[in-house]
């Protein structure tokens, strides 16, 4: 079940998705963290963020909208108060970082690099660049290239660039990340959506729009992962609508080296472990001795019949 993500060897290809698993400790009574491939913690900024006021979560058909607003304790508090708990487990710890300028991203990467017990950095580029008039980092290939280079220069740890699906051509963004020195790519982040209360004629979320996740986004995520796998030479981590092992297997067959389980944790706190065990059973049942023999085995030509 071992996989290699940009030099970081994981015991299995199943990770938690940032923002859905807290800082790890919150779920430790439900799942043995050491049995996971990696724990990706809630996104961290230089200073603590309070996030948005409620309402900021809304269930939708086959998914959910969130406008939490990247609430977090800040990277310094994480290292002092949260990371010591994770050091007790034999599991890779990946910190997700978010900034409003390239300088903030570089500073966050440098701080993470110096902290014992952090094994890789995932970079959330679905954030506005305040120095460039609020343009979203992940929507502009030049910005992606620049922020990736800055993070790569600031750390010796593997760098994973997490891509937004809210772009015209995801492969252009992915190539920019690869050119900037990324060791791996993870995708997708949430799709922008909204929901309206027809009785009050007001938005369900305080911010009007929010990020859509859950089963509803899986076909989009799977398509984008497949496109990126065929556009870059670095590992790709698949995210989006993975609720059970069969979903994760689709991403692996499409070429993802690993997967992240996110929204499923709100329904089933053991979701990531259940997915991992399901992948193992599938490999045993189908005589697959090494998970790498499964990755990228999508048959050419599809299911068409002449």
C-alpha angles and dihedrals in degrees: 000000000000119000133181118228108188093317095322108114113209124196089229137001098252121104134166117249120243115259095023102070102043111218093322099260092082090066099036094101090058102042137023101244091205090068093062126088092231143340113228107198130216113286114278130211129189092258129028116274125209095203125209127322118251142306089063105134126061128174114227133183105294094352149019141259120224134190098171090142099226094288110188144148095247126253097272093053090045092055092046101041110017108031095061089065093052091050087069091069132072093233134113112254117211119188119211112213132197132187144170096222135031088247091058092052091050092048092050091050091050092050092048091048091059096049119095113232100034112114105180143358126235113198119213105209096174087100131105118254102227091193090060100047096273099302111160110251093221095052096063121062092208091054091047090051093049098046092045091052091049093051092043090053092049099054145040091206122101110275119218117189113210110210130211117230091213094097137096098240117017093190092064090054092046093051090051090054091049092049089050091059104265115164092206143356129228124197153220119025116186125303116236114252144146143210131206132209103226093198096057095023090227133120117268090225126063090230094047092230130047145166118291118215138158134067092328092071099046098096090051092045093047092050092049093047091051090049093050094045087058093045103050138041098219125089119279125211115208121221132171135088098353104158101153141007095276090061092051091047090058090057093047092049088049088058107270112144092208141358139222124220115211130146091031088075091070089063099032120020089199093054098116093049092045089053091050093050091046091054090051092052091049092052092048093047092049097043095247107152097183127035089221088067088064101044114100096005097132107143115245117242097031123234096314117139124202 
